[in-house]
Amino acid sequence: MATYIALSSFTDQGIRNVKDSTKRADAVQAAAGKFGARMTQIYWTLGKHDLIAIIEAPDDMSATAFSLAIGMAGNVRTQTLRAFSKNEMNDILGKLA
């Protein structure tokens, strides 16, 4: 499974309903399975982003579909980053000439 880091910020709708944020996170964790994904961690943060989630998905298309489905709910805007483990990075570096 590939790892992704989702940096999310509340939309106007999301901040109006912020009291439901932890309940929505539970629903998102449950919905991840529909895309073959798994949200392994979620953190509420201070600063530029309101939430950071760690997601595992079988491929970029599954991760993107999951991210788009969450965005369609209208509570957050998300930037998703592909993350590489140390072993994955060593494999990548091994391909360098």
Buried (B, 14 or more C-beta within 10 A) or exposed (E): BBBBBBBBBBBEEBEEBEEEBEEBBEEBBEBBEEBBBBBEEBEEEEEEBBBBBBBBBEEEEBBBBBBEBBBEBEBBBBEBEEBEEEEEEEEEEEEEE
